[in-house]
Amino acid sequence: MKNMPPEALEEVAGYFQVLAEPTRLRILNILREGERNVGELAQMCGYTAANVSRHLSLMTKHGLVAREGRGTSVYYRFADESVFALCDLVCDNIARQLQRSAASRALFSVAPVAH
């Protein structure tokens, strides 16, 4: 991010905002396994097709997913494989933080006194 103009920083912030929504992360996680159409994604996520379609539109706009029409269906797939590495990095970091937090709590837990 060194020496980036404010306009570029706005684009970066928009990219991260797309990733900051749990529904979109769930959709991306499903697409990690392969391409799907809106109906399949809606069923797998437990959301309406309209809701999933709205999220996919935003992710397409930001270049995270690509869409391809086939007959009457539109299929979505990952367009930016670097998202996997980014998400894995963040998830691993959060897992380490949770482990440290659990270890700290364990240090201060009081063992019951036997009578």
Backbone as JSON, one array per atom type, in Angstrom:
{
  "sequence": "MKNMPPEALEEVAGYFQVLAEPTRLRILNILREGERNVGELAQMCGYTAANVSRHLSLMTKHGLVAREGRGTSVYYRFADESVFALCDLVCDNIARQLQRSAASRALFSVAPVAH",
  "N": [[0.83, -1.19, 0.0], [2.15, 1.04, -0.1], [2.74, 4.39, -0.95], [0.34, 4.69, -2.38], [-2.23, 6.24, -4.27], [-5.07, 8.12, -3.01], [-7.43, 7.31, -4.37], [-6.87, 4.72, -5.2], [-6.62, 3.49, -2.74], [-9.25, 3.64, -1.92], [-10.39, 1.76, -3.64], [-9.12, -0.57, -2.7], [-10.18, -0.65, -0.11], [-12.88, -1.06, -0.75], [-12.74, -3.63, -1.86], [-12.03, -5.15, 0.39], [-14.31, -4.66, 1.9], [-16.2, -6.14, 0.53], [-15.37, -8.68, 1.21], [-15.99, -8.66, 3.86], [-18.43, -9.63, 4.66], [-20.39, -12.15, 6.01], [-22.17, -13.84, 4.49], [-21.23, -13.59, 1.87], [-18.69, -14.65, 2.21], [-19.37, -17.27, 2.79], [-20.49, -18.04, 0.33], [-18.21, -17.75, -1.32], [-16.63, -19.72, -0.18], [-18.01, -22.03, -0.89], [-17.78, -21.85, -3.66], [-15.15, -22.34, -3.87], [-14.89, -25.03, -4.11], [-15.76, -25.52, -6.65], [-17.42, -24.45, -9.69], [-20.74, -23.0, -9.64], [-24.3, -22.56, -10.11], [-26.72, -19.91, -9.54], [-29.05, -20.96, -8.32], [-28.12, -23.39, -7.21], [-26.21, -22.41, -5.41], [-27.86, -20.88, -3.73], [-29.46, -22.86, -2.57], [-27.48, -24.38, -1.23], [-26.51, -22.52, 0.57], [-28.72, -21.76, 1.96], [-30.19, -19.47, 1.49], [-32.24, -17.07, -0.28], [-32.58, -17.14, -3.87], [-32.55, -14.59, -4.98], [-31.23, -13.08, -3.02], [-28.68, -14.31, -2.99], [-27.94, -13.81, -5.63], [-27.71, -11.03, -5.61], [-25.47, -10.71, -3.93], [-23.56, -12.06, -5.48], [-23.45, -10.39, -7.7], [-22.18, -8.11, -6.67], [-19.73, -9.25, -5.94], [-18.81, -10.0, -8.43], [-18.53, -7.52, -9.64], [-16.33, -6.54, -8.22], [-14.38, -8.21, -9.05], [-13.96, -10.69, -7.85], [-15.37, -13.01, -8.45], [-16.23, -14.74, -11.47], [-18.56, -14.8, -14.13], [-20.44, -16.98, -16.23], [-22.53, -17.49, -18.88], [-24.62, -20.19, -19.72], [-26.7, -21.58, -21.81], [-29.8, -21.35, -20.34], [-28.87, -20.86, -17.84], [-26.64, -19.27, -15.49], [-23.35, -19.56, -14.56], [-21.11, -19.38, -11.83], [-17.76, -18.76, -10.84], [-14.56, -18.77, -9.18], [-12.64, -15.9, -9.76], [-10.38, -14.75, -8.92], [-7.83, -16.23, -7.67], [-6.1, -15.55, -5.64], [-7.58, -14.8, -3.49], [-8.1, -17.07, -2.0], [-5.61, -17.55, -0.73], [-5.42, -15.19, 0.77], [-7.71, -15.38, 2.45], [-7.11, -17.77, 3.79], [-4.81, -17.0, 5.15], [-5.83, -15.01, 6.89], [-7.77, -16.54, 8.3], [-6.15, -18.49, 9.52], [-4.65, -16.84, 11.2], [-6.65, -15.84, 12.92], [-7.45, -18.24, 14.11], [-5.09, -18.86, 15.54], [-5.09, -16.71, 17.35], [-7.43, -17.28, 18.82], [-6.68, -19.71, 19.99], [-4.56, -18.86, 21.63], [-5.98, -17.19, 23.32], [-7.73, -19.02, 24.56], [-5.84, -20.57, 25.89], [-4.83, -18.7, 27.68], [-7.1, -18.18, 29.25], [-7.37, -20.66, 30.41], [-5.2, -20.72, 32.13], [-6.04, -19.13, 34.2], [-8.23, -20.33, 35.23], [-9.97, -21.71, 37.93], [-9.37, -24.57, 39.76], [-11.71, -26.92, 41.09], [-12.15, -27.31, 44.6], [-11.51, -30.19, 46.45], [-13.51, -31.91, 48.82]],
  "CA": [[0.0, 0.0, 0.0], [3.09, 2.15, -0.08], [2.61, 5.44, -1.96], [-0.86, 4.54, -3.21], [-3.1, 7.42, -4.24], [-6.32, 7.91, -2.27], [-8.41, 6.59, -5.18], [-6.5, 3.3, -5.15], [-6.96, 3.03, -1.38], [-10.7, 3.45, -1.91], [-10.63, 0.47, -4.3], [-8.69, -1.61, -1.76], [-11.18, -0.7, 0.97], [-14.07, -1.68, -1.32], [-12.44, -5.05, -1.99], [-12.13, -5.75, 1.73], [-15.71, -4.6, 2.33], [-16.88, -7.29, -0.08], [-15.0, -9.86, 1.99], [-16.37, -8.45, 5.26], [-19.81, -10.05, 4.88], [-20.4, -13.62, 6.17], [-22.86, -14.53, 3.4], [-20.33, -13.64, 0.72], [-17.63, -15.6, 2.54], [-19.96, -18.61, 2.64], [-20.58, -18.29, -1.11], [-16.86, -17.96, -1.82], [-16.16, -21.01, 0.32], [-18.65, -23.05, -1.73], [-17.18, -21.76, -5.0], [-13.79, -22.89, -3.78], [-14.99, -26.43, -4.52], [-16.09, -25.58, -8.07], [-18.43, -23.49, -10.14], [-22.14, -23.28, -9.31], [-25.24, -21.53, -10.56], [-27.37, -19.2, -8.43], [-29.95, -21.87, -7.61], [-27.32, -24.31, -6.4], [-25.63, -21.65, -4.3], [-28.93, -20.52, -2.8], [-29.83, -24.07, -1.83], [-26.37, -24.76, -0.36], [-26.34, -21.5, 1.61], [-29.95, -21.56, 2.72], [-30.69, -18.13, 1.23], [-33.03, -16.99, -1.51], [-31.8, -16.92, -5.09], [-32.41, -13.15, -5.16], [-30.2, -12.65, -2.08], [-27.4, -14.82, -3.49], [-27.68, -13.1, -6.86], [-27.26, -9.68, -5.24], [-24.1, -10.84, -3.44], [-22.72, -12.43, -6.62], [-23.29, -9.2, -8.53], [-21.16, -7.28, -6.03], [-18.45, -9.95, -6.03], [-18.4, -9.92, -9.83], [-18.1, -6.13, -9.85], [-15.02, -6.35, -7.62], [-13.44, -9.13, -9.65], [-13.73, -11.91, -7.06], [-15.95, -14.13, -9.18], [-16.54, -14.53, -12.89], [-19.82, -15.45, -14.51], [-20.49, -17.49, -17.6], [-23.86, -17.95, -19.25], [-24.72, -21.44, -20.49], [-28.12, -21.8, -22.02], [-30.62, -20.48, -19.5], [-28.23, -20.73, -16.53], [-25.38, -18.54, -15.35], [-22.48, -20.23, -13.6], [-20.12, -18.51, -11.19], [-16.54, -19.41, -10.39], [-13.56, -17.84, -8.68], [-11.89, -15.17, -10.77], [-9.15, -14.3, -8.29], [-7.38, -17.31, -6.79], [-5.36, -15.01, -4.49], [-8.52, -14.69, -2.37], [-7.89, -18.26, -1.17], [-4.43, -17.32, 0.1], [-5.76, -14.12, 1.71], [-8.64, -15.91, 3.45], [-6.39, -18.75, 4.6], [-3.92, -16.24, 6.03], [-6.66, -14.39, 7.93], [-8.37, -17.59, 9.12], [-5.09, -19.07, 10.36], [-4.32, -15.84, 12.22], [-7.75, -15.83, 13.89], [-7.36, -19.5, 14.86], [-4.0, -18.71, 16.52], [-5.55, -15.79, 18.41], [-8.38, -18.01, 19.66], [-5.92, -20.68, 20.77], [-3.85, -18.12, 22.69], [-6.99, -16.71, 24.26], [-8.18, -20.18, 25.34], [-4.74, -20.96, 26.79], [-4.78, -17.69, 28.75], [-8.23, -18.42, 30.16], [-7.1, -21.9, 31.16], [-4.24, -20.4, 33.2], [-6.71, -18.44, 35.29], [-9.39, -21.08, 35.73], [-9.75, -22.24, 39.28], [-9.77, -25.97, 39.91], [-12.57, -27.09, 42.25], [-11.51, -27.84, 45.8], [-12.13, -31.44, 46.89], [-13.84, -31.9, 50.26]],
  "C": [[0.87, 1.25, 0.0], [2.84, 3.1, -1.25], [1.41, 5.27, -2.89], [-1.69, 5.8, -3.13], [-4.41, 7.1, -3.52], [-7.37, 7.12, -3.06], [-8.14, 5.09, -5.15], [-6.84, 2.72, -3.78], [-8.45, 2.81, -1.24], [-11.06, 2.11, -2.55], [-10.25, -0.69, -3.39], [-9.71, -1.77, -0.64], [-12.46, -1.37, 0.47], [-13.92, -3.18, -1.46], [-12.6, -5.75, -0.64], [-13.55, -5.68, 2.27], [-16.51, -5.75, 1.75], [-16.6, -8.54, 0.74], [-15.46, -9.78, 3.45], [-17.79, -8.91, 5.58], [-19.87, -11.58, 4.92], [-21.1, -14.38, 5.04], [-21.94, -14.66, 2.19], [-19.17, -14.6, 0.98], [-18.13, -17.03, 2.4], [-20.05, -18.98, 1.16], [-19.2, -18.57, -1.69], [-16.31, -19.32, -1.39], [-16.75, -22.15, -0.5], [-18.02, -23.04, -3.12], [-15.74, -22.27, -5.02], [-13.77, -24.34, -4.27], [-15.34, -26.58, -5.99], [-17.21, -24.63, -8.41], [-19.84, -23.97, -9.81], [-23.02, -22.21, -9.96], [-25.95, -20.95, -9.33], [-28.27, -20.13, -7.63], [-29.21, -22.84, -6.72], [-26.74, -23.6, -5.18], [-26.69, -21.28, -3.26], [-29.32, -21.71, -1.94], [-28.74, -24.45, -0.83], [-26.18, -23.8, 0.79], [-27.57, -21.35, 2.5], [-30.52, -20.16, 2.58], [-31.55, -18.16, -0.03], [-32.11, -16.75, -2.7], [-31.56, -15.42, -5.3], [-31.29, -12.6, -4.26], [-28.82, -13.06, -2.59], [-27.01, -14.06, -4.76], [-27.15, -11.7, -6.6], [-25.8, -9.71, -4.76], [-23.14, -11.17, -4.59], [-22.46, -11.25, -7.53], [-22.18, -8.31, -7.97], [-19.78, -7.93, -6.14], [-17.92, -9.95, -7.46], [-17.85, -8.53, -10.14], [-16.69, -5.9, -9.33], [-14.0, -7.38, -8.1], [-13.14, -10.39, -8.87], [-14.26, -13.15, -7.75], [-16.19, -13.73, -10.63], [-17.82, -15.29, -13.19], [-19.77, -15.87, -15.96], [-21.89, -18.04, -17.86], [-23.78, -19.22, -20.08], [-26.2, -21.77, -20.63], [-28.92, -20.82, -21.19], [-30.01, -20.26, -18.12], [-26.96, -19.91, -16.61], [-24.59, -19.23, -14.25], [-21.42, -19.26, -13.11], [-18.95, -19.36, -10.73], [-15.6, -18.33, -9.87], [-12.84, -17.18, -9.84], [-10.52, -14.77, -10.23], [-8.71, -15.33, -7.26], [-6.61, -16.78, -5.58], [-6.27, -14.82, -3.28], [-8.37, -15.88, -1.44], [-6.73, -18.03, -0.19], [-4.72, -16.25, 1.16], [-6.67, -14.64, 2.82], [-7.97, -16.93, 4.36], [-5.47, -18.05, 5.6], [-4.71, -15.64, 7.19], [-7.25, -15.44, 8.87], [-7.35, -18.23, 10.05], [-4.71, -18.12, 11.49], [-5.39, -15.81, 13.31], [-7.72, -17.1, 14.73], [-6.25, -19.43, 15.91], [-4.41, -17.8, 17.67], [-6.51, -16.5, 19.36], [-7.68, -19.04, 20.53], [-5.18, -20.0, 21.91], [-4.82, -17.65, 23.76], [-7.48, -17.85, 25.15], [-7.1, -20.61, 26.32], [-4.64, -19.98, 27.95], [-5.9, -17.9, 29.75], [-7.98, -19.66, 31.01], [-6.13, -21.64, 32.3], [-4.94, -19.83, 34.42], [-7.96, -19.18, 35.8], [-9.03, -21.73, 37.05], [-10.25, -23.69, 39.33], [-10.65, -26.1, 41.13], [-11.81, -27.75, 43.4], [-12.26, -29.09, 46.24], [-12.38, -31.39, 48.39], [-13.78, -33.26, 50.82]]
}
